[in-house]
Amino acid sequence: GMMIGIGILIVAWIMAAPLWKESVRNELKRTLFSLNGSAQAVHLSGKKEIIGGIKENVKRENDGSVLSLKSSLESFHRLEVMAAILFMIFQCGVLTFGNSYIDHEWEIVTFFLSVLCLLVFRRWYFVLNNQARSCEDSIRVYLPLIVALCSRTNDVLVTGHGLDPSIRLHVAHHPIAFLSSLFVLVSLRIRWLTPFSKGTGRNEIRYIPFSSLIDIIATVCLGGSWWEKRSLDQSRNGFIMARLAIWSVFMGLTHSIYCLVRGVKISNAAGIHRKNVGSFIENTQLALFRAMLFLVIVTGPSAASTAVLVVIQCAALQKMMLESNGTREVNAPVMAAMWRLAMRHVFFATNHHCSFNRLQYSAAFVATGTFQFHIAGSSLFMNTFGWEILGSSLVLAHSRSCQAGLKNRPARSNVWDWFRYFQWTEMLASCVSVSVMKRHLMVWAIFAPRFMFAAVFTVVGLLLW
């Protein structure tokens, strides 16, 4: 049965390869092989133009400075792509065959993400020093560092995920910590994710002013629930406030889904799909933010601080993905690897692991003291795999929006193809490893759980693919 399954997975893995698409092949060839020839052709042409958006004095072209600058950028791109592919081969393939690698996957993922961010920052900083600077460019160049710093800050400062607030052993469980985090989270929601009316006349989509109020009510109720659970009075369990928070979140999700469906219907009826890409992204981000609030509820007070860092990290990754300057554009394999590593890092940073004894069973009892199968099961499932679902949905939304609205930038629309291919690679390697290691001493403790988690990650992705 395993051999048949492996055979089917190999066929699916081959069919899911992004290299079947001509745009992906051309981009990869241009990055790894044919760039030097194109740079030499540009140099020999002797045309007085700005190459790659870098403002150089045309008179210095005869001295070879333009060619040297172009070659440096090509080397940076080539190094980034090779590092991303190498890291993904190790994290998705080689890692699944080593029990010590699986035990230390958190550290490996953090290291790979930091290295990729530093490589991209190195190229962006090099470009900044060789072109006319603006205030916006000077700030934007530090986006890769923000991604790496958010991950590291979460590792070092935020602890106690999945634990009851009554346990007074973690700083993130203190009211000052989680209340301030909830306040920042609401502020980011109002500042970055507040939709507005679009269209005119009968086709206008009106967003009620209570949209933000729904999320504010949810966070206030959540903060009150955690405050009550910290009380020494055993009769104050915070269940009522937690239920109000959950109901508010589901009301917000219902509103977001309604806006998404209505917006798509109006766009299809009016034939203005591309013009409403921005509205679709705004509604999708808002829906995912509200789903993230549910994850915060079922994870505990520490998740509030983690959610703030995740929102900032995702915003930085989005800006990097939508970068329009050709000299700062990140290649699709690199961007997909950074998204994948960032989302997998959140899985580990929230005190999860690919092991059944690390499941956070407290998620089933955040709003009730009795066990109810369906509610408890869905809460535990979202607590464990919710971050992966939200991250995959966000990558898909941004990638498809680029494909619909930015035909001149095919690299951005290919990010999702690489992202899902990396997941298929992990699934195939995990299946092979658990078959090869079937007589290993740690097969039931390490390899089998790792295979099961990889299978769930893949099935979750299949719902989006």
N, C-alpha and C positions, 0 to 999 in steps of 0.2 A: 504493500500500500504506500509506503514511504517512497519507494522508487517510482511508482506511477505519479505520485504527487510532485516529486522532484522533476520528472520529465515534463509535466504540465507547466510547472513554474519556469522551467528553462525556456519553453516555447513562449510563454507570456513575457518573460524577461527580454527575449530577443525582439518580440513585437513591440514592446514598450520603449525600445531604444530611441532616443531623440535623433540619432544619426540618420534615421529614415527620412527626416525632413531636410529638404535641400537648404533651407535657410540656416539650419543648425550646422550642417556640414560645411557650408561656406564660411560661417563665422569661426568655426573651430580651425579650419584650414588657414584662414586669414590670420588667426592669432598665433598658431603654432608653427606654420611653415612658410607661407608666402609673403610675410610682412616685409622681410628684408628686401625682397625683389621690388616690392612696391615703393619702399622708401628710396631705393637706388634710382628707380624711374622718376620719382619726384625730384630727386637731386639733379639728375641729368637734364631734366626738362628746362631748368633754369628760369622757371616762371616766378614772377615776383608776387607771391601770395603768402598768406598766413597758413601754416601747416598745422592741422589739428587744433586750431583755435589758440595757438601760442603766438603771442605778438613779439616777433623777433625783427630786428633790423634786417631789411632785405639785402643790404650791402654785405652783411656777414655771411650770406649764403655761399659765396665763392670760397670762403675759408673752411667750409664743411661743418659750420656750427649747427645749421638746420638738420643736416643728416645725423649728426651726433645726438641732437636732441630727440629726433624721431626714433633713432635706434634705442635710446634709453627708454622711451615709452614702450616700445615694442618688447624690450626685455622685461619691463615691469609687468605688462599684460601676460607675457608668456609664463613668467614665474608664478603669477597669481593662479592662472588656469592649471598649471602643472601641480601646484601645491594643493589646490582644491580637489582635483581628481585623485591625487595620492592620498589625501586625508579621507576622502569618501571611500576609497578602496579599503583602507584600514578600518575605518569606523563601521562600514556596512558589511565588510567581508571578513578580513583577517581577525577582527576583534571577536567575532562569534565563535572562533575555534580555541580561544584561550580562556580558562576560568579566571585567571588573575586579571586579564584584560577586562572581562565582564564585571568583575568586582570593582574595578577602578575606572569604569566607563565615564563617570562624572568628571574626574580629573582630565581624562583624555579629551572629552568633548570641550571642556573649558579651554584647554591648551590649544586645540585646533582652531576654535573660534577666535581666540586672541591673536594667533599667528596670522590668520587671514585678515583680520581687521588691521593689524599693523602693516601688512603688505599693501593693502589698499590705501591706508593713510600715507605710507611712504611715497606712493606714486602721486597722490593728490597734493601732498606737500611739495613734491618736486615740481609739479605743474604750477603751483601757486608762486613759486620763486622764479618762474621763467615766463610769467605773463603779467599784464597789467592787473593789479589787485583791486578788488572792491571789498567793501565791508562784508557783503553777503558771502563772497567767495572765501574770505578769511574765516568766517564762522562755519561755513559748510564743510570745509576741509577736515574738521574735527568730528564729523559724524561717525566714521569708523571707530574712533576712540570712545565715543559715547556708548556704542554697542558693547564694546569689550568692558568698559568700566561698569556699566549696569550689571553685567553678569558677575563680575568680580565683587561688586558691592553686595549683591544679593547673597553670594557665597559667604562672605565674611561677617556681615552685620545682621542678616535676617535668619533667625533660627526658630524652631518650635512649630513647624508646620504640622497640621493634623493632630495637634494636642489641644485639650480642653483649656479654655481661658482661665479656669480656676487654678491651673498649675502655674504658680508664680516663679518660674525658673528662667524665663526668657524675657529679654528686653522688649521684644515685639509684642508681648502680651500685656504690657503696661498701657493703661488708658491714654497716656500722653502719646505713646507711639502709634497705637492703632487709630486713635481719633484724628491725629494730625495726618496720618496716611489717608484716611477716608476723606478728609477735607481736601487734600491735594488731588485725590482721585476725582472728586466732584469738580474741582476747579479745572482740571484737564478735560473733563467731559464737557463742561460748558464752553471752554475756550476752543477746543479742537473739534468737537463732535456735535455741535449744535446745527442741525439742518435748518433750511430756510425755504420759503416758497419759491416755486419755479413755474414758469409757464404763464399764460394769460388766458383770461376768459374762462370758458367751461373746462378747459384742460389744465387749469392751475391746480397744483398739488399743495394744499395748505397744511402746514405742520402746526398743530395746536400748541399754544404756549405751555401747556402742561407736560410736554414731552420731557423737558429737563426736570420738571417737578417730580415726575415719577421716579427718576433715578435718585433725586435728592431724598425723597421719602424712603426709598429702599436703603440708602446708606445710613440715614439717621436711625431707622429701625434696627439696622444691623449693629451700629455702634451701641445702641441701647441694650441690645441682646447680649453683646459681649460684656458690657458693663455689669449687667445683672448676674451673668454667669461667674464673674469674679467676686461677687458678694459672698461674705461668710455665712449669710443667711441661706440655709439649704432650701428654703421654700421658694427662693427667687432663682428660677432656672433659666429665664430668658426665652422660653419656648414661644410665648405669644409674640414677642417682638421679632423673633426669627421667622415665624410664620408670616407676619406682615411684610417682612423684607422679601421673602420668597414670592408672595403674591404680587408685590409691587414689581419685582423683576419679571415675572411672567406677564403682567400687564404691559410692561415696556416691550417685551419681546413680541407680544401680539401686535402692538402698535407698529413696531419696526417691520414685521412681516407684511402687515397691511400696506404700509408705505412702499415696500419693495414691489409687491404684486401690482399695486395700483400704478406705480411708476412705469413698470414694464409694459402694462397694458396700454397706457397712454402713449408711451414711446412707439410701440408697435402700431398703434392706430394712426399716429401722426407721421410715422416714418422718419423719426428723428432720433434713432437709437444712438448714434455716435455723439450727438450733442448732449445727451443725458447720461453719458458715462460717469461724469463727475457726481451727479445725483445718485446714481446706483452705488458708487463707492462710498459715499457719505452714509447712505442708509445701511449698507452692509457693515461698515465699521461700527455704526451705532448698535446694530443688532449683536455683533460680536462683543462689543463692550458690555452690553447687558447680560449676555451669556457669561462673560467673565465675572460679573458680579455674583452670579449663582455659584461659580467656582470658589469665589472668595468666601461665600457663606458656608459652603460645605467643607472648606479647608481650615478655617480658623483665623484668628487675628493676625497671625504672621503673614497670611496671604494678602492682606491689605497693603503692606509695604512692598511685597513682591509684585503686586499688580501695578503699583506706581512705576516701578522700574521696568516692567514689561511693556507698559504703554509707551514710555519714553524710548525704549529700545525698538519697538515696532515702528514708531514714528521715524526714528533715524534710519532704519532699514528701508522704509517706504521712500524717504527722500533720496537715499542712495539708489534705489531701484528706478526712480523716476528722473534721475540725473540726465539732463539734456545735453550738457557739454560733452563733446566727443572725447576729449582728453581725460575726462573723469568718469566716463561711462564704465560700469562694472560688467564684465562678461557674464553671460547667463549661468554657466556652471559655477562660477564663484559666488554669484548672488544666491543661487539655489542652495549651495553648501552653507552659506552663512545663515540663511533662513532655517535650514534644517538643524544646524548645530545650535542656534539660538533657542528654537522650540524644544529640542531635546534637553538642552541645559535647564530650561524651566521645569521640565519633568523631574529632573534629579534635584534641582534646587528647592523644590517644594517637598523634599524629604521622601520622594518615591524612589523605587528601585525595581529592577526587573526580577522581583522575587515575591512570592505570595505572602511571606511573613512580614513584608513591609507595607501591606495594604493598610490604609488608614480607616479602620472600621468605625472610628468616631464620626465619620461623615454621615453615617446612617442615623445618627441620633442628635443632630443639631437643632431640630425643631420638635422632637418628641422623645419621650422616654421609653416608648414601647417599640418593638420591632414590627415593621410592616414591610412585607417582602418587596413589593414593587417600588415603593418610595425609597426604601433603604438600598435596594439594588441599583436604581437609577442614580441616587446620590453618590454611592460608592464608585459607580462606573464613571461619572463625570468628574469626580474627585481625582481619579486615576488617569483617565485618558482625555479629559476635557481640554487641557492645554494643547495637546497634539491636534485635537479637532479644530480648535480655534485658530491655531497657527496655520494649518493646512488650508482652511477656508480663506484666511487672509491672503496667503500666497496666491491661491487660485483667483480670487477676486482682482487683485492687482495685476496679475499676469494677463487675465482675459480682458481687463479694461485697456491695457496697453495694446493688446492685439486688435481691439475694436477701434481704438481712437488714435493710435500712433503707428501707422503702417510703415513709417520711415525708420522705425526703431524695432526691427524684428527680434533683437537680442532680448528685449524685455519680455516679450510674449513667450519666449522659449524657457523662461525660468521655471514655469510649472512643469514642463516636460522633463527637465533635469531633476526637479524636486521629486516627482513620482518615480523616476527611474532609479534614483538613489534608494527609495523605499522598497522597490521591487528587488534591488540588489541585496538589501538587508534581509528581506524575506527569503530569498533563494539561499543565501549563505547560511542563515539560521537553520533552514530545513536540512541542508547538507551537513552542517556541523552536528546537529542532534542525531543524525543517522550515523555519521562516522564515529561519534563519541557514545554510541549506545551502550558500550560496556565500560565506560569511564566511571570512576568512583563518584564523581560529582554530577552525573547526568541528571538526576532528579532534583538536585539542590541548585544547580546553576544553569546547565545547558537547556533542559526542558522548559523551565520558566522563561528563559530568554527567548526561546522559540515561540512560546505562547504569547508573550508580549509583542514580539515582532509580528505575529499573525494578527493580533488585534489591531495594531497600528496600521497594518496593510488593509484589513477589512474596513476600518474606519475611512481610510483613504479611498477605497473602492466606491464608497457612497458619494464621493465628490468627483471621481474620475468619470 
